[in-house]
Amino acid sequence: MASKFYGSLLPNYGDLDNQTGTTPGYRVYVLENDGGISLQMIPADKDPVTEVGYAVFLNVDEAKEMVESIQEAIARAEPKNANHKPRGKSC
């Protein structure tokens, strides 16, 4: 059985505040299942229970590499002090 470790409704990068009304963002989930890591994404305007989204599988080494890459991106973005407002919401 899968265990959810992260779930958030995140904006579409091309329209962060959905000003067009056509880019509601995505529900993004991180799960562990049988020793693998699943990254899942479904459009925010779809029902995550009944709609099929997209999912990718990572083994432990691949997930560690992704985490390191995210940490590097954070380290590079942080000093730029872009002051982006929070837009994600737990789901």
Biopython code that builds the backbone (N, CA, C, O; Angstrom):
import numpy as np
from Bio.PDB.StructureBuilder import StructureBuilder

atoms = [
    (1, "MET", "N", (0.841, -1.181, 0.000)),
    (1, "MET", "CA", (0.000, 0.000, 0.000)),
    (1, "MET", "C", (0.887, 1.246, 0.000)),
    (1, "MET", "O", (1.873, 1.315, 0.733)),
    (2, "ALA", "N", (0.537, 2.199, -0.805)),
    (2, "ALA", "CA", (1.327, 3.426, -0.944)),
    (2, "ALA", "C", (1.141, 4.334, 0.275)),
    (2, "ALA", "O", (0.062, 4.399, 0.864)),
    (3, "SER", "N", (2.210, 5.024, 0.630)),
    (3, "SER", "CA", (2.178, 6.016, 1.700)),
    (3, "SER", "C", (2.477, 7.379, 1.109)),
    (3, "SER", "O", (3.504, 7.565, 0.456)),
    (4, "LYS", "N", (1.585, 8.338, 1.335)),
    (4, "LYS", "CA", (1.774, 9.693, 0.810)),
    (4, "LYS", "C", (2.646, 10.493, 1.766)),
    (4, "LYS", "O", (2.409, 10.512, 2.974)),
    (5, "PHE", "N", (3.666, 11.157, 1.206)),
    (5, "PHE", "CA", (4.553, 11.991, 2.008)),
    (5, "PHE", "C", (4.455, 13.459, 1.645)),
    (5, "PHE", "O", (4.898, 14.317, 2.408)),
    (6, "TYR", "N", (3.889, 13.753, 0.508)),
    (6, "TYR", "CA", (3.743, 15.139, 0.072)),
    (6, "TYR", "C", (2.540, 15.221, -0.845)),
    (6, "TYR", "O", (2.342, 14.366, -1.708)),
    (7, "GLY", "N", (1.753, 16.241, -0.655)),
    (7, "GLY", "CA", (0.636, 16.513, -1.545)),
    (7, "GLY", "C", (0.368, 18.001, -1.543)),
    (7, "GLY", "O", (0.107, 18.587, -0.492)),
    (8, "SER", "N", (0.429, 18.615, -2.706)),
    (8, "SER", "CA", (0.223, 20.051, -2.774)),
    (8, "SER", "C", (-0.398, 20.439, -4.102)),
    (8, "SER", "O", (-0.113, 19.836, -5.136)),
    (9, "LEU", "N", (-1.245, 21.445, -4.061)),
    (9, "LEU", "CA", (-1.795, 22.052, -5.262)),
    (9, "LEU", "C", (-0.854, 23.185, -5.624)),
    (9, "LEU", "O", (-0.714, 24.148, -4.870)),
    (10, "LEU", "N", (-0.204, 23.072, -6.786)),
    (10, "LEU", "CA", (0.823, 24.024, -7.193)),
    (10, "LEU", "C", (0.420, 24.732, -8.479)),
    (10, "LEU", "O", (-0.300, 24.166, -9.302)),
    (11, "PRO", "N", (0.884, 25.973, -8.657)),
    (11, "PRO", "CA", (0.487, 26.725, -9.842)),
    (11, "PRO", "C", (1.198, 26.255, -11.104)),
    (11, "PRO", "O", (2.263, 25.639, -11.055)),
    (12, "ASN", "N", (0.579, 26.562, -12.223)),
    (12, "ASN", "CA", (1.192, 26.345, -13.523)),
    (12, "ASN", "C", (2.265, 27.420, -13.702)),
    (12, "ASN", "O", (1.991, 28.603, -13.500)),
    (13, "TYR", "N", (3.461, 27.029, -14.073)),
    (13, "TYR", "CA", (4.586, 27.970, -14.168)),
    (13, "TYR", "C", (4.316, 29.101, -15.158)),
    (13, "TYR", "O", (4.818, 30.211, -14.986)),
    (14, "GLY", "N", (3.528, 28.823, -16.188)),
    (14, "GLY", "CA", (3.264, 29.827, -17.215)),
    (14, "GLY", "C", (2.229, 30.868, -16.824)),
    (14, "GLY", "O", (2.111, 31.895, -17.493)),
    (15, "ASP", "N", (1.474, 30.629, -15.753)),
    (15, "ASP", "CA", (0.423, 31.553, -15.313)),
    (15, "ASP", "C", (0.245, 31.350, -13.815)),
    (15, "ASP", "O", (-0.735, 30.748, -13.376)),
    (16, "LEU", "N", (1.184, 31.848, -13.040)),
    (16, "LEU", "CA", (1.276, 31.541, -11.615)),
    (16, "LEU", "C", (0.004, 31.826, -10.826)),
    (16, "LEU", "O", (-0.298, 31.122, -9.862)),
    (17, "ASP", "N", (-0.737, 32.842, -11.222)),
    (17, "ASP", "CA", (-1.962, 33.189, -10.494)),
    (17, "ASP", "C", (-3.225, 32.860, -11.283)),
    (17, "ASP", "O", (-4.313, 33.311, -10.927)),
    (18, "ASN", "N", (-3.090, 32.081, -12.346)),
    (18, "ASN", "CA", (-4.206, 31.659, -13.185)),
    (18, "ASN", "C", (-5.058, 32.848, -13.623)),
    (18, "ASN", "O", (-6.288, 32.789, -13.598)),
    (19, "GLN", "N", (-4.398, 33.910, -14.019)),
    (19, "GLN", "CA", (-5.116, 35.111, -14.463)),
    (19, "GLN", "C", (-5.932, 34.853, -15.725)),
    (19, "GLN", "O", (-6.937, 35.527, -15.956)),
    (20, "THR", "N", (-5.521, 33.900, -16.533)),
    (20, "THR", "CA", (-6.266, 33.583, -17.758)),
    (20, "THR", "C", (-7.503, 32.749, -17.459)),
    (20, "THR", "O", (-8.411, 32.660, -18.287)),
    (21, "GLY", "N", (-7.542, 32.140, -16.282)),
    (21, "GLY", "CA", (-8.647, 31.251, -15.941)),
    (21, "GLY", "C", (-8.568, 29.909, -16.629)),
    (21, "GLY", "O", (-9.504, 29.114, -16.548)),
    (22, "THR", "N", (-7.464, 29.644, -17.306)),
    (22, "THR", "CA", (-7.324, 28.389, -18.053)),
    (22, "THR", "C", (-6.170, 27.521, -17.552)),
    (22, "THR", "O", (-5.923, 26.446, -18.098)),
    (23, "THR", "N", (-5.470, 27.974, -16.526)),
    (23, "THR", "CA", (-4.316, 27.219, -16.025)),
    (23, "THR", "C", (-4.417, 27.056, -14.506)),
    (23, "THR", "O", (-3.720, 27.745, -13.761)),
    (24, "PRO", "N", (-5.280, 26.149, -14.045)),
    (24, "PRO", "CA", (-5.521, 26.012, -12.607)),
    (24, "PRO", "C", (-4.380, 25.375, -11.824)),
    (24, "PRO", "O", (-4.432, 25.336, -10.595)),
    (25, "GLY", "N", (-3.368, 24.884, -12.492)),
    (25, "GLY", "CA", (-2.244, 24.259, -11.804)),
    (25, "GLY", "C", (-2.391, 22.759, -11.727)),
    (25, "GLY", "O", (-3.153, 22.154, -12.481)),
    (26, "TYR", "N", (-1.649, 22.161, -10.802)),
    (26, "TYR", "CA", (-1.587, 20.704, -10.697)),
    (26, "TYR", "C", (-1.560, 20.265, -9.242)),
    (26, "TYR", "O", (-1.023, 20.955, -8.376)),
    (27, "ARG", "N", (-2.142, 19.120, -8.996)),
    (27, "ARG", "CA", (-1.982, 18.435, -7.708)),
    (27, "ARG", "C", (-0.733, 17.564, -7.868)),
    (27, "ARG", "O", (-0.650, 16.751, -8.788)),
    (28, "VAL", "N", (0.222, 17.738, -6.978)),
    (28, "VAL", "CA", (1.484, 17.002, -7.055)),
    (28, "VAL", "C", (1.629, 16.178, -5.780)),
    (28, "VAL", "O", (1.461, 16.689, -4.673)),
    (29, "TYR", "N", (1.941, 14.902, -5.951)),
    (29, "TYR", "CA", (2.061, 13.990, -4.820)),
    (29, "TYR", "C", (3.398, 13.255, -4.878)),
    (29, "TYR", "O", (3.922, 12.981, -5.958)),
    (30, "VAL", "N", (3.938, 12.942, -3.710)),
    (30, "VAL", "CA", (5.104, 12.071, -3.568)),
    (30, "VAL", "C", (4.673, 10.915, -2.680)),
    (30, "VAL", "O", (4.198, 11.114, -1.562)),
    (31, "LEU", "N", (4.847, 9.710, -3.194)),
    (31, "LEU", "CA", (4.461, 8.518, -2.447)),
    (31, "LEU", "C", (5.595, 7.506, -2.444)),
    (31, "LEU", "O", (6.444, 7.497, -3.336)),
    (32, "GLU", "N", (5.594, 6.658, -1.430)),
    (32, "GLU", "CA", (6.479, 5.490, -1.399)),
    (32, "GLU", "C", (5.586, 4.282, -1.561)),
    (32, "GLU", "O", (4.540, 4.186, -0.918)),
    (33, "ASN", "N", (5.992, 3.354, -2.420)),
    (33, "ASN", "CA", (5.197, 2.158, -2.644)),
    (33, "ASN", "C", (6.125, 0.993, -2.958)),
    (33, "ASN", "O", (6.816, 0.995, -3.976)),
    (34, "ASP", "N", (6.136, 0.016, -2.090)),
    (34, "ASP", "CA", (6.929, -1.208, -2.289)),
    (34, "ASP", "C", (8.400, -0.922, -2.573)),
    (34, "ASP", "O", (9.007, -1.583, -3.415)),
    (35, "GLY", "N", (8.977, 0.058, -1.878)),
    (35, "GLY", "CA", (10.401, 0.350, -2.023)),
    (35, "GLY", "C", (10.744, 1.278, -3.164)),
    (35, "GLY", "O", (11.919, 1.560, -3.398)),
    (36, "GLY", "N", (9.750, 1.756, -3.873)),
    (36, "GLY", "CA", (9.966, 2.726, -4.938)),
    (36, "GLY", "C", (9.302, 4.045, -4.587)),
    (36, "GLY", "O", (8.480, 4.107, -3.672)),
    (37, "ILE", "N", (9.649, 5.080, -5.297)),
    (37, "ILE", "CA", (9.091, 6.402, -5.067)),
    (37, "ILE", "C", (8.271, 6.778, -6.292)),
    (37, "ILE", "O", (8.734, 6.653, -7.426)),
    (38, "SER", "N", (7.058, 7.235, -6.052)),
    (38, "SER", "CA", (6.152, 7.634, -7.122)),
    (38, "SER", "C", (5.939, 9.136, -7.046)),
    (38, "SER", "O", (5.591, 9.669, -5.992)),
    (39, "LEU", "N", (6.149, 9.817, -8.169)),
    (39, "LEU", "CA", (5.803, 11.230, -8.295)),
    (39, "LEU", "C", (4.565, 11.273, -9.174)),
    (39, "LEU", "O", (4.574, 10.760, -10.293)),
    (40, "GLN", "N", (3.502, 11.881, -8.672)),
    (40, "GLN", "CA", (2.252, 11.902, -9.401)),
    (40, "GLN", "C", (1.780, 13.334, -9.606)),
    (40, "GLN", "O", (1.991, 14.197, -8.754)),
    (41, "MET", "N", (1.139, 13.577, -10.746)),
    (41, "MET", "CA", (0.648, 14.909, -11.061)),
    (41, "MET", "C", (-0.670, 14.771, -11.807)),
    (41, "MET", "O", (-0.803, 13.966, -12.729)),
    (42, "ILE", "N", (-1.638, 15.574, -11.387)),
    (42, "ILE", "CA", (-2.946, 15.584, -12.037)),
    (42, "ILE", "C", (-3.400, 17.036, -12.124)),
    (42, "ILE", "O", (-3.191, 17.795, -11.178)),
    (43, "PRO", "N", (-4.012, 17.440, -13.228)),
    (43, "PRO", "CA", (-4.503, 18.814, -13.321)),
    (43, "PRO", "C", (-5.423, 19.140, -12.137)),
    (43, "PRO", "O", (-6.231, 18.310, -11.720)),
    (44, "ALA", "N", (-5.289, 20.341, -11.611)),
    (44, "ALA", "CA", (-6.021, 20.747, -10.413)),
    (44, "ALA", "C", (-7.527, 20.715, -10.585)),
    (44, "ALA", "O", (-8.259, 20.545, -9.611)),
    (45, "ASP", "N", (-7.992, 20.876, -11.803)),
    (45, "ASP", "CA", (-9.436, 20.897, -12.020)),
    (45, "ASP", "C", (-10.018, 19.503, -12.242)),
    (45, "ASP", "O", (-11.202, 19.374, -12.553)),
    (46, "LYS", "N", (-9.206, 18.463, -12.086)),
    (46, "LYS", "CA", (-9.667, 17.079, -12.216)),
    (46, "LYS", "C", (-9.806, 16.460, -10.830)),
    (46, "LYS", "O", (-9.118, 16.866, -9.893)),
    (47, "ASP", "N", (-10.686, 15.489, -10.702)),
    (47, "ASP", "CA", (-10.894, 14.783, -9.438)),
    (47, "ASP", "C", (-9.794, 13.737, -9.269)),
    (47, "ASP", "O", (-9.712, 12.808, -10.072)),
    (48, "PRO", "N", (-8.945, 13.864, -8.245)),
    (48, "PRO", "CA", (-7.837, 12.912, -8.093)),
    (48, "PRO", "C", (-8.280, 11.489, -7.760)),
    (48, "PRO", "O", (-7.488, 10.553, -7.868)),
    (49, "VAL", "N", (-9.526, 11.323, -7.360)),
    (49, "VAL", "CA", (-10.020, 9.987, -7.042)),
    (49, "VAL", "C", (-10.479, 9.259, -8.304)),
    (49, "VAL", "O", (-10.279, 8.052, -8.435)),
    (50, "THR", "N", (-11.092, 9.991, -9.228)),
    (50, "THR", "CA", (-11.664, 9.341, -10.400)),
    (50, "THR", "C", (-10.880, 9.573, -11.685)),
    (50, "THR", "O", (-11.047, 8.826, -12.649)),
    (51, "GLU", "N", (-10.042, 10.579, -11.715)),
    (51, "GLU", "CA", (-9.283, 10.906, -12.930)),
    (51, "GLU", "C", (-7.877, 10.322, -12.860)),
    (51, "GLU", "O", (-7.278, 10.235, -11.788)),
    (52, "VAL", "N", (-7.369, 9.930, -14.005)),
    (52, "VAL", "CA", (-6.004, 9.420, -14.092)),
    (52, "VAL", "C", (-5.080, 10.582, -14.441)),
    (52, "VAL", "O", (-5.328, 11.316, -15.397)),
    (53, "GLY", "N", (-4.031, 10.741, -13.669)),
    (53, "GLY", "CA", (-3.041, 11.765, -13.959)),
    (53, "GLY", "C", (-1.803, 11.123, -14.552)),
    (53, "GLY", "O", (-1.889, 10.155, -15.308)),
    (54, "TYR", "N", (-0.666, 11.668, -14.205)),
    (54, "TYR", "CA", (0.606, 11.149, -14.686)),
    (54, "TYR", "C", (1.420, 10.701, -13.481)),
    (54, "TYR", "O", (1.357, 11.329, -12.424)),
    (55, "ALA", "N", (2.169, 9.641, -13.625)),
    (55, "ALA", "CA", (3.000, 9.130, -12.542)),
    (55, "ALA", "C", (4.318, 8.641, -13.102)),
    (55, "ALA", "O", (4.370, 8.023, -14.165)),
    (56, "VAL", "N", (5.373, 8.925, -12.377)),
    (56, "VAL", "CA", (6.687, 8.397, -12.728)),
    (56, "VAL", "C", (7.223, 7.614, -11.546)),
    (56, "VAL", "O", (6.866, 7.870, -10.396)),
    (57, "PHE", "N", (8.082, 6.658, -11.845)),
    (57, "PHE", "CA", (8.684, 5.800, -10.827)),
    (57, "PHE", "C", (10.166, 6.136, -10.706)),
    (57, "PHE", "O", (10.859, 6.298, -11.710)),
    (58, "LEU", "N", (10.638, 6.238, -9.479)),
    (58, "LEU", "CA", (12.066, 6.398, -9.220)),
    (58, "LEU", "C", (12.500, 5.331, -8.224)),
    (58, "LEU", "O", (11.786, 5.041, -7.264)),
    (59, "ASN", "N", (13.685, 4.741, -8.459)),
    (59, "ASN", "CA", (14.241, 3.883, -7.425)),
    (59, "ASN", "C", (14.909, 4.798, -6.396)),
    (59, "ASN", "O", (14.940, 6.015, -6.578)),
    (60, "VAL", "N", (15.429, 4.232, -5.343)),
    (60, "VAL", "CA", (15.983, 5.042, -4.256)),
    (60, "VAL", "C", (17.125, 5.934, -4.736)),
    (60, "VAL", "O", (17.172, 7.114, -4.389)),
    (61, "ASP", "N", (18.044, 5.388, -5.527)),
    (61, "ASP", "CA", (19.172, 6.200, -6.008)),
    (61, "ASP", "C", (18.700, 7.346, -6.907)),
    (61, "ASP", "O", (19.221, 8.459, -6.831)),
    (62, "GLU", "N", (17.721, 7.068, -7.746)),
    (62, "GLU", "CA", (17.186, 8.123, -8.617)),
    (62, "GLU", "C", (16.497, 9.212, -7.795)),
    (62, "GLU", "O", (16.628, 10.399, -8.093)),
    (63, "ALA", "N", (15.766, 8.804, -6.766)),
    (63, "ALA", "CA", (15.097, 9.784, -5.898)),
    (63, "ALA", "C", (16.115, 10.638, -5.147)),
    (63, "ALA", "O", (15.921, 11.844, -4.994)),
    (64, "LYS", "N", (17.198, 10.019, -4.678)),
    (64, "LYS", "CA", (18.249, 10.785, -3.994)),
    (64, "LYS", "C", (18.869, 11.809, -4.940)),
    (64, "LYS", "O", (19.135, 12.947, -4.551)),
    (65, "GLU", "N", (19.096, 11.395, -6.183)),
    (65, "GLU", "CA", (19.656, 12.314, -7.177)),
    (65, "GLU", "C", (18.706, 13.492, -7.411)),
    (65, "GLU", "O", (19.149, 14.634, -7.531)),
    (66, "MET", "N", (17.410, 13.217, -7.476)),
    (66, "MET", "CA", (16.437, 14.290, -7.666)),
    (66, "MET", "C", (16.431, 15.244, -6.474)),
    (66, "MET", "O", (16.389, 16.462, -6.651)),
    (67, "VAL", "N", (16.472, 14.699, -5.272)),
    (67, "VAL", "CA", (16.504, 15.542, -4.065)),
    (67, "VAL", "C", (17.738, 16.436, -4.078)),
    (67, "VAL", "O", (17.642, 17.626, -3.775)),
    (68, "GLU", "N", (18.887, 15.882, -4.424)),
    (68, "GLU", "CA", (20.114, 16.679, -4.504)),
    (68, "GLU", "C", (19.968, 17.797, -5.534)),
    (68, "GLU", "O", (20.416, 18.920, -5.303)),
    (69, "SER", "N", (19.348, 17.490, -6.658)),
    (69, "SER", "CA", (19.143, 18.500, -7.699)),
    (69, "SER", "C", (18.209, 19.607, -7.220)),
    (69, "SER", "O", (18.437, 20.783, -7.504)),
    (70, "ILE", "N", (17.166, 19.233, -6.499)),
    (70, "ILE", "CA", (16.250, 20.241, -5.945)),
    (70, "ILE", "C", (16.977, 21.108, -4.924)),
    (70, "ILE", "O", (16.788, 22.324, -4.892)),
    (71, "GLN", "N", (17.799, 20.492, -4.099)),
    (71, "GLN", "CA", (18.572, 21.265, -3.112)),
    (71, "GLN", "C", (19.529, 22.233, -3.795)),
    (71, "GLN", "O", (19.691, 23.363, -3.334)),
    (72, "GLU", "N", (20.162, 21.814, -4.879)),
    (72, "GLU", "CA", (21.046, 22.699, -5.637)),
    (72, "GLU", "C", (20.267, 23.866, -6.247)),
    (72, "GLU", "O", (20.732, 25.006, -6.230)),
    (73, "ALA", "N", (19.089, 23.578, -6.783)),
    (73, "ALA", "CA", (18.255, 24.637, -7.361)),
    (73, "ALA", "C", (17.819, 25.634, -6.281)),
    (73, "ALA", "O", (17.799, 26.841, -6.522)),
    (74, "ILE", "N", (17.476, 25.136, -5.107)),
    (74, "ILE", "CA", (17.103, 26.016, -3.994)),
    (74, "ILE", "C", (18.280, 26.896, -3.608)),
    (74, "ILE", "O", (18.119, 28.100, -3.409)),
    (75, "ALA", "N", (19.460, 26.304, -3.500)),
    (75, "ALA", "CA", (20.656, 27.071, -3.132)),
    (75, "ALA", "C", (20.949, 28.164, -4.151)),
    (75, "ALA", "O", (21.413, 29.243, -3.780)),
    (76, "ARG", "N", (20.690, 27.907, -5.412)),
    (76, "ARG", "CA", (20.926, 28.911, -6.443)),
    (76, "ARG", "C", (19.835, 29.994, -6.431)),
    (76, "ARG", "O", (20.122, 31.168, -6.665)),
    (77, "ALA", "N", (18.594, 29.599, -6.161)),
    (77, "ALA", "CA", (17.474, 30.550, -6.173)),
    (77, "ALA", "C", (17.454, 31.442, -4.931)),
    (77, "ALA", "O", (17.096, 32.617, -5.014)),
    (78, "GLU", "N", (17.833, 30.892, -3.798)),
    (78, "GLU", "CA", (17.719, 31.607, -2.521)),
    (78, "GLU", "C", (18.409, 32.968, -2.498)),
    (78, "GLU", "O", (17.783, 33.938, -2.071)),
    (79, "PRO", "N", (19.659, 33.095, -2.932)),
    (79, "PRO", "CA", (20.306, 34.405, -2.868)),
    (79, "PRO", "C", (19.720, 35.436, -3.829)),
    (79, "PRO", "O", (19.977, 36.631, -3.685)),
    (80, "LYS", "N", (18.940, 34.989, -4.799)),
    (80, "LYS", "CA", (18.326, 35.928, -5.734)),
    (80, "LYS", "C", (17.180, 36.696, -5.084)),
    (80, "LYS", "O", (16.730, 37.716, -5.606)),
    (81, "ASN", "N", (16.714, 36.200, -3.943)),
    (81, "ASN", "CA", (15.712, 36.887, -3.136)),
    (81, "ASN", "C", (14.551, 37.401, -3.991)),
    (81, "ASN", "O", (14.178, 38.571, -3.896)),
    (82, "ALA", "N", (13.986, 36.535, -4.819)),
    (82, "ALA", "CA", (12.929, 36.917, -5.749)),
    (82, "ALA", "C", (11.628, 37.290, -5.046)),
    (82, "ALA", "O", (10.770, 37.947, -5.637)),
    (83, "ASN", "N", (11.476, 36.878, -3.795)),
    (83, "ASN", "CA", (10.318, 37.267, -2.996)),
    (83, "ASN", "C", (8.993, 36.841, -3.631)),
    (83, "ASN", "O", (8.032, 37.610, -3.636)),
    (84, "HIS", "N", (8.939, 35.620, -4.164)),
    (84, "HIS", "CA", (7.697, 35.085, -4.706)),
    (84, "HIS", "C", (6.751, 34.753, -3.561)),
    (84, "HIS", "O", (7.168, 34.171, -2.559)),
    (85, "LYS", "N", (5.504, 35.112, -3.701)),
    (85, "LYS", "CA", (4.534, 34.799, -2.658)),
    (85, "LYS", "C", (4.219, 33.300, -2.679)),
    (85, "LYS", "O", (4.334, 32.659, -3.723)),
    (86, "PRO", "N", (3.824, 32.742, -1.535)),
    (86, "PRO", "CA", (3.436, 31.342, -1.517)),
    (86, "PRO", "C", (2.157, 31.131, -2.319)),
    (86, "PRO", "O", (1.199, 31.891, -2.179)),
    (87, "ARG", "N", (2.143, 30.112, -3.148)),
    (87, "ARG", "CA", (0.954, 29.815, -3.953)),
    (87, "ARG", "C", (0.475, 28.377, -3.761)),
    (87, "ARG", "O", (-0.660, 28.061, -4.117)),
    (88, "GLY", "N", (1.307, 27.505, -3.213)),
    (88, "GLY", "CA", (0.928, 26.114, -3.024)),
    (88, "GLY", "C", (-0.049, 25.948, -1.880)),
    (88, "GLY", "O", (-0.037, 26.702, -0.907)),
    (89, "LYS", "N", (-0.897, 24.941, -2.020)),
    (89, "LYS", "CA", (-1.877, 24.602, -0.977)),
    (89, "LYS", "C", (-1.849, 23.100, -0.772)),
    (89, "LYS", "O", (-1.806, 22.337, -1.737)),
    (90, "SER", "N", (-1.872, 22.678, 0.477)),
    (90, "SER", "CA", (-1.874, 21.238, 0.757)),
    (90, "SER", "C", (-3.105, 20.575, 0.167)),
    (90, "SER", "O", (-4.187, 21.161, 0.121)),
    (91, "CYS", "N", (-2.920, 19.352, -0.279)),
    (91, "CYS", "CA", (-4.075, 18.576, -0.767)),
    (91, "CYS", "C", (-3.903, 17.130, -0.381)),
    (91, "CYS", "O", (-4.759, 16.302, -0.692)),
]
sb = StructureBuilder()
sb.init_structure("model")
sb.init_model(0)
sb.init_chain("A")
sb.init_seg("    ")
for serial, (resi, resn, name, xyz) in enumerate(atoms, 1):
    if name == "N":
        sb.init_residue(resn, " ", resi, " ")
    sb.init_atom(name, np.array(xyz, "f"), 0.0, 1.0, " ", f" {name:<3s}", serial, name[0])
structure = sb.get_structure()
